[in-house]
Amino acid sequence: MATRPKLNTDTLQDKIKGTIILPDHSAYDDARRIWNAMIDRRPAVIVRCGEATDVAAAVGFAREHNLEISIRGGGHHIGGHSVCDDGLVIDFSGMKNVRVDPGTRRAYVQPGATLRDFDQAVQLHGLATPVGINSTTGISGLTLGGGFGWLTREYGMTIDNLVAADVVTADGKMLHASANENVDLFWAIRGGGGNFGVVTQFELKLHPVGPNVFAGLIVFPFQQAKQVLTRYREFVESAPEQLNVWAVLRQAPPLPFLSADVHGKEVVILAVFFAGNPSSGEKILQPLRGFGNALGEHVGSMPYTQWQQAFDPLLTPGARNYWKSHNFTEINDNVLGTIIEYASKLPSSECELFLGLLAGAANKIPTGATAYSARDAKFVVNVHGRWQSTRQDDECIGWSRAFFIAAAPYASSGAYTNFMTADEGERVAAAYGANYSRLLEIKQRYDPQNIFHLNQNIRTSDPIRGDIAQRRSA
Ligand SMILES: Cc1cc2nc3c(=O)[nH]c(=O)nc-3n(C[C@H](O)[C@H](O)[C@H](O)COP(=O)(O)OP(=O)(O)OC[C@H]3O[C@@H](n4cnc5c(N)ncnc54)[C@H](O)[C@@H]3O)c2cc1C
């Protein structure tokens, strides 16, 4: 591959408030690093935007210089499209502001905000909206793909709470998208990811939550997995939507409330959450304690923001990760059997199987109401292949893929693009199901040249890639 001569970015710098980071900049290596350590790419230029108008300038510059465009929110997506080789990265890590209007219960969120930035700002007013469970995740990618977490059963997905967004499109226009303006674009960005433009602000609806919730972990021996998960399945069937319980099968981390001889042993962890009055939560969650002979628990009333960070120590950046995901309308015995079988052969101490409960408000939205289409999904099961050394790549990726294939016959339709690896491009159409044809039409209208293709691509054409291929072979 021919090496690109150093780009002259003077004209771009004159137009923007933010910072341009070229490969010889002292911040370059830090700026190109993302959450998944498997991704090691070297962009030609990183534009750390300072304000929304910087985005239009960056898109224009990329087009002029035939550069592929990556968009980086929190840099968490497992596929690693937020950083590219030899192209231009639109980096939002300098735009993290969250403005809250408590009167109207709205948050105006810049695209570089993490979930921690968001939760902390809105909780100052006793408010929240459904977002993910790891506080270093970016609000941008999470929202554009759908977004779910502890509050989803009660308040739906993040996109179900998106009121409006400001979007810079491929031709550099700055559009406002809402239920009344640029309606098609608004529909498409609620699940369609970064395919349609670059979002420079999200307006989100908020709900009263906390400040304290009743939440925590109950840990059972792996030998009781079948019993615990069967009872879990029955319990959640009729549990109120303010309550959420997810199950994780993995080796026990060195949690202080577990005795040392349990550390490193396979266990089943029930992560429990109740959004209502903490004293009611204690009563409602009590039956879970009897699902088996618990090895230990840490459950109680705690600040919502603390619970939102509870999984951070298990999901730190810098590890190698390969994740896959299926939706389920029910967790039948075959699914349980497959989960238990693969949890009995975990290839590393950090690999895990994650069973998340979505059933509730998200299922009440019609399939065609947003680009995200899997409105029948009541559960999501993720295989989290996670390890430290390149020597374990084959084994951990192989285990993740084998689980994914084994569980596929029982999965329901659609897929969550936010958990799709970079090698799942062929799965994108199936992920959107009945909504895919409308997504193609809207993509054709807003980005006919597929400028924004480093994502779970809704592919209409490929001219930019063609140009780049020619340039590279020159
Ligand atoms: C540890 C971990 C925990 C997770 N937990 C959850 C969870 O509980 N719930 C859940 O729903 N998901 C969860 N996810 C998945 C998460 O939603 C996706 O990884 C999401 O893409 C992360 O957003 P980001 O901004 O950090 O990612 P990035 O990698 O920065 O962005 C992902 C993609 O989104 C697009 N994009 C980003 N910003 C913009 C923008 N401003 N405008 C246009 N396009 C943009 C780009 O195409 C980009 O490649 C988790 C992921 C990880 C790694």
The ligand as an SDF file (V2000), in Angstrom:
LIG
                    3D

 53 58  0  0  0  0  0  0  0  0999 V2000
  -18.6800   -2.9290   27.5730 C   0  0  0  0  0  0  0  0  0  0  0  0
  -19.8990   -2.6830   26.7470 C   0  0  0  0  0  0  0  0  0  0  0  0
  -21.1410   -2.6700   27.3460 C   0  0  0  0  0  0  0  0  0  0  0  0
  -22.2770   -2.4410   26.5780 C   0  0  0  0  0  0  0  0  0  0  0  0
  -23.4990   -2.4280   27.1850 N   0  0  0  0  0  0  0  0  0  0  0  0
  -24.5970   -2.1310   26.4680 C   0  0  0  0  0  0  0  0  0  0  0  0
  -25.8730   -2.0480   27.0790 C   0  0  0  0  0  0  0  0  0  0  0  0
  -26.0140   -2.2870   28.2700 O   0  0  0  0  0  0  0  0  0  0  0  0
  -26.9260   -1.7070   26.3120 N   0  0  0  0  0  0  0  0  0  0  0  0
  -26.8080   -1.4440   24.9920 C   0  0  0  0  0  0  0  0  0  0  0  0
  -27.8050   -1.1170   24.3620 O   0  0  0  0  0  0  0  0  0  0  0  0
  -25.6160   -1.5220   24.3680 N   0  0  0  0  0  0  0  0  0  0  0  0
  -24.5160   -1.8560   25.0740 C   0  0  0  0  0  0  0  0  0  0  0  0
  -23.2990   -1.9370   24.4520 N   0  0  0  0  0  0  0  0  0  0  0  0
  -23.2280   -1.7480   23.0060 C   0  0  0  0  0  0  0  0  0  0  0  0
  -23.1270   -0.2670   22.6910 C   0  0  0  0  0  0  0  0  0  0  0  0
  -24.4280    0.2530   22.6090 O   0  0  0  0  0  0  0  0  0  0  0  0
  -22.4070   -0.0690   21.3570 C   0  0  0  0  0  0  0  0  0  0  0  0
  -21.0900   -0.5180   21.4890 O   0  0  0  0  0  0  0  0  0  0  0  0
  -22.4320    1.3930   20.9200 C   0  0  0  0  0  0  0  0  0  0  0  0
  -22.0940    1.4680   19.5720 O   0  0  0  0  0  0  0  0  0  0  0  0
  -21.4710    2.2090   21.7350 C   0  0  0  0  0  0  0  0  0  0  0  0
  -21.5350    3.5560   21.4040 O   0  0  0  0  0  0  0  0  0  0  0  0
  -20.1990    4.4380   21.3360 P   0  0  0  0  0  0  0  0  0  0  0  0
  -20.5940    5.8030   20.9790 O   0  0  0  0  0  0  0  0  0  0  0  0
  -19.4240    4.2080   22.5810 O   0  0  0  0  0  0  0  0  0  0  0  0
  -19.4710    3.6700   20.1700 O   0  0  0  0  0  0  0  0  0  0  0  0
  -18.5710    4.1210   18.9350 P   0  0  0  0  0  0  0  0  0  0  0  0
  -17.7320    2.9260   18.6670 O   0  0  0  0  0  0  0  0  0  0  0  0
  -17.9110    5.4130   19.1450 O   0  0  0  0  0  0  0  0  0  0  0  0
  -19.6280    4.2880   17.8040 O   0  0  0  0  0  0  0  0  0  0  0  0
  -20.2450    3.1820   17.1850 C   0  0  0  0  0  0  0  0  0  0  0  0
  -20.7260    3.5950   15.8260 C   0  0  0  0  0  0  0  0  0  0  0  0
  -21.8320    4.4640   15.9740 O   0  0  0  0  0  0  0  0  0  0  0  0
  -21.7850    5.4610   14.9700 C   0  0  0  0  0  0  0  0  0  0  0  0
  -21.7130    6.7620   15.6370 N   0  0  0  0  0  0  0  0  0  0  0  0
  -21.1450    7.0530   16.8200 C   0  0  0  0  0  0  0  0  0  0  0  0
  -21.3400    8.3350   17.1230 N   0  0  0  0  0  0  0  0  0  0  0  0
  -22.0480    8.8730   16.1180 C   0  0  0  0  0  0  0  0  0  0  0  0
  -22.5860   10.1580   15.8540 C   0  0  0  0  0  0  0  0  0  0  0  0
  -22.4460   11.1800   16.7040 N   0  0  0  0  0  0  0  0  0  0  0  0
  -23.2700   10.3510   14.6960 N   0  0  0  0  0  0  0  0  0  0  0  0
  -23.4410    9.3360   13.8250 C   0  0  0  0  0  0  0  0  0  0  0  0
  -22.9640    8.1010   14.0230 N   0  0  0  0  0  0  0  0  0  0  0  0
  -22.2800    7.8710   15.1630 C   0  0  0  0  0  0  0  0  0  0  0  0
  -20.5830    5.1720   14.0990 C   0  0  0  0  0  0  0  0  0  0  0  0
  -20.9890    4.4110   12.9840 O   0  0  0  0  0  0  0  0  0  0  0  0
  -19.7050    4.3480   14.9980 C   0  0  0  0  0  0  0  0  0  0  0  0
  -18.8600    3.4680   14.2970 O   0  0  0  0  0  0  0  0  0  0  0  0
  -22.1550   -2.2060   25.1930 C   0  0  0  0  0  0  0  0  0  0  0  0
  -20.9000   -2.2520   24.5870 C   0  0  0  0  0  0  0  0  0  0  0  0
  -19.7860   -2.4930   25.3460 C   0  0  0  0  0  0  0  0  0  0  0  0
  -18.4460   -2.5910   24.6810 C   0  0  0  0  0  0  0  0  0  0  0  0
  1  2  1  0
  2  3  1  0
  2 52  2  0
  3  4  2  0
  4  5  1  0
  4 50  1  0
  5  6  2  0
  6  7  1  0
  6 13  1  0
  7  8  2  0
  7  9  1  0
  9 10  1  0
 10 11  2  0
 10 12  1  0
 12 13  2  0
 13 14  1  0
 14 15  1  0
 14 50  1  0
 15 16  1  0
 16 17  1  0
 16 18  1  0
 18 19  1  0
 18 20  1  0
 20 21  1  0
 20 22  1  0
 22 23  1  0
 23 24  1  0
 24 25  2  0
 24 26  1  0
 24 27  1  0
 27 28  1  0
 28 29  2  0
 28 30  1  0
 28 31  1  0
 31 32  1  0
 32 33  1  0
 33 34  1  0
 33 48  1  0
 34 35  1  0
 35 36  1  0
 35 46  1  0
 36 37  1  0
 36 45  1  0
 37 38  2  0
 38 39  1  0
 39 40  1  0
 39 45  2  0
 40 41  1  0
 40 42  2  0
 42 43  1  0
 43 44  2  0
 44 45  1  0
 46 47  1  0
 46 48  1  0
 48 49  1  0
 50 51  2  0
 51 52  1  0
 52 53  1  0
M  END
$$$$
